[in-house]
Amino acid sequence: MRRVVFAVLLVVLVAAPLRGQDSGRERPGGSARPLPQAAAPRAEQGREIPVLQKLRYVCKRLDLDARQREHAEGVLAMIAAEADMGEAETRQRMEEIMSTYHAMQAAKDEGDEERAEALRDELIGLAPGTEAQRKFVERMKPALNEEQQARLDALLEQLKDAKLQDVELKPIEVLRLARQQNLTSPQVAQLRVLQDEFRRQIESVTDEDEQSGLLDKLIQDISGLLTGEQRTTFNREIESRRLDWPGPTEAGTAPAD
């Protein structure tokens, strides 16, 4: 609950001053900037990717060897354990956020835009997710080679403004991967039946967990109509595209030295 409070507070504090600036801004042609995007409901804007989910997603794309993977599992376990702040630390963080916000407002009132922007970046950095990502990078990089380190930075930059819907595995991807398995004519016919059934069922479902369950069933059903080699390739490709990444294999796993 405290993490939600932080997120909402940061959105309100950082976005509110910007809305006032944007409302009067004009396009080169002289017409005022349209407002629907700013006023759009949160659901239409897309949900944020939970930070631990994002970091697991990144790990899957670093081609980690067994020792690096063990290290990553330990790092993620430590970050998850650190995520729940105590009451005193929560109060201190809230005070720091408010102090930084007031300093940013004062800088803006004084016309010091450079300092105001620096304080705004600092305010965003106080979000628990930002801190968790910073710790992850610090703890993971020593275990990576230069190529993996560069890829880590690139992936985090790519995901900086990404929403959950941008990286979630989608039905169209599942069907495309299935069609890439050199299907026989009978398999193509079976796939079409599964596709039609999935479309019929998903149209009447609005609950996200139920939608996810239907997608998992589609994947399972497709896997069932494939031959051994096709199934191995299909399942491997599906797993590489899933947002989730397996957590620690054993409780208390610690990073490798």
N, C-alpha and C positions, 0 to 999 in steps of 0.2 A: 504494500500500500504506500509506503514511504517513497518508493521509486516512482510510483505514479504521480505522487505529489510533486516530486522534483521535476518530472517531465512537464507536467502542466504548468508549474511555476515558471520554468525556463521559457516555454512557448509564449506565455503571457507577457513576461518581462521583456523578452527580446523582440517579439513580433509587434507588440503594441506601438513602440516608437516608430517602427518601420512603416506601419500602416498609415500613420500620420504623414510620413514623407511621401509615400507612394500615391496617396489619394490626389495630390495636386500635380503629380508628374505628368508630362505630356509626351506624346509620341512626336517624332520629327515632323509629321504632317500637321501637328497642332491639336489633334483630338486627344481628349483625356484618356488615360489608360483605363481599359475596362476592369470592372471589379469582380466579376463572377468567380474568378479563381480564388481571390482572397476570402470571399464569403462562402465558398463551397463547404459543405459539411465534411467533417473529418473522414468519413467513410469513403467519399469520392476522391479525396486527396491520397488515400492509400495509407496503410498502417506501417509504422516503423518496424524494422527488423530487430527483434530482441538481440541484444549485444552478444550474448553467449551463442545464440543460434548463428549469428553472422560470423563469429570467430570459428565456429566448427565448420561452417561452409567454406571459409578461407582455407582451413587446414586440409580439406579434401582436395584442394587444387594446388597444393604445394609439393605433391609427389614425395611424401615423407617415407623414409625407410622405417624399419621396425623400431629402431632406437629413437628416432625423431618422433615417431607416433606416440611412443610411450611417454616421452618428454612432454608432448603436446597435451596428452590426457592429464598428466599431472598439473600442468600449468592451468588448464581449464578447470580442473577440480579446485585448485587453490583460489582462482578468481571467483568461482561460484560460492565458495565458502566465505569469501571476503565481501560478497555483494550485500549481505544484510548488515547494515550498520546498527550499532547500539544507539540508545536514546540520546546519550550525551554527544556522540559523534554526529547524529542527525541534526541536533540543535545547532552544533557548531557550523555544520555545512550550510544550514539555512541562513544563519547569521552572515556567513561569508558571502553567500549569494546576494543577500539584500544589500550588504555593504558595497559589493562590487557594482550592483545595479545603480545604487544612488551615486556612486562615483562616476559611472558612465553618464548618468543624466546631468550631473554637474559639469562634466567636461563638454557635453553638448550645449548646455546653456552658456558656457563660456566661449563657445565657438571653436573649441579644440577638437576638431573632427578626427585627427590622427589618434589622439589619446582615447577618444570615445570608441573608435573602432577597435583599438587594442583591448580595451576593457570589455567590449562586447565579445570578442574572441575568448577572453579569459572567463567570462560568464558562461559561455557555452561549454568551455572545458571543465567547469565544475559539475556538469551532469555526471551521475554515476556511470553511465555507459561509456562516456568519453574516458573516464579514469580507468575503467576496466580494460578498454582497448589499449590504452597507453601501457598498462602493466603487461598485457599480453605480448605486445611488440618487444618490450624490454626483456622479457623472460624467454621469448621464443627465438629471437634473432641469433643469440650465441650458438644455438643448436643447428642453425641453417647454414648452407653454403651461400656464396655470393649470389648465385643465380636465384636461389630460393628467397633470399632476402629482398632482392629487387622485385621478385614476383609478389611477395607479401605486401610491399609498399604499393605496387600497382593495383592489386586486388582491393586493398582498403580504400584507395582513391576512387576506384570504380564504384565501390559500394557506398561511398560517402553520402550520396543523396538518393540511393536506391530505396525503394519501398518493398514490402514483403511480396507484393504481387509481381514485382519485377524479377524475382529470383525463384519463386515457387515453381515446382514441377507442374506442368500443365498437361491436360489430356491430349492436346494436339501434338505435344512432344512425344508422349507415350505411343500414340498411334503411328507417328512418323518413324520412330525407332523400330516399331514392330514391322513396318513395311520394308525396312532396310535389311531384313533378315533373309532375303531370297526366298520368299514364301511360295509354296506350291499353290495351284489353283484352289484345291479344297481349303487350304489354310487362309487364303484371301477371302473365301466365302465365309468361313468361320469368324474371321476378324470383322467382317462387315456386320455380321449378326451381333457381335459383342459391342461394336461401336453404336449401332442403332439402339440396343438395349440400354447402354450407358446414357445416351442422349435422352431417352425417354425417362429414365429414372432421375437424372440430374435436374431436369426441368422443374420438378416438383419439390426440390430440396433447397432450403435456404440456410440451414444450419451448417456452419463451416466444418464441424467435426464429421457430420454425415457426408458432406461433399468429399472430404478427405477419405472417408471410409469407402465411398463408391469408387474413387480413383484407385485406391489400393486394391479393391476387388477387380477392377479392370486390368490392372497390372498382373495380378495373380492369374486371372482367366487367360490373358494373352500368353503368359508364361506356360500355361498348361497346354496350349495348342502347338507350342514350338517343339522341335526336336532338341536333343541334348546340346549340340553345338550352338544352335540358334538361341536356346534358352540361356546358355552361359554368357553369350555376347550381349543379349538383350538385358539380362539382369545386371550385368556389369555396367552397361551404359546408363541404365535407370539409376543405379546407386550413385554413380558419379554426378548425376544431375539433381539428386535430392538435396534439399536445404539442410536437413538434419545430418549430423555426423555422430557416430557412436561415441558415447561418453566413456569414462574410465572403466576399464575391464575389471578392476578391483578397487574396492573402497580404500581411500587413503593413498592412492598411487601418487608418488612424488616425482618431480621432474628429474631427468637424468642429470648427472654432474657434467 
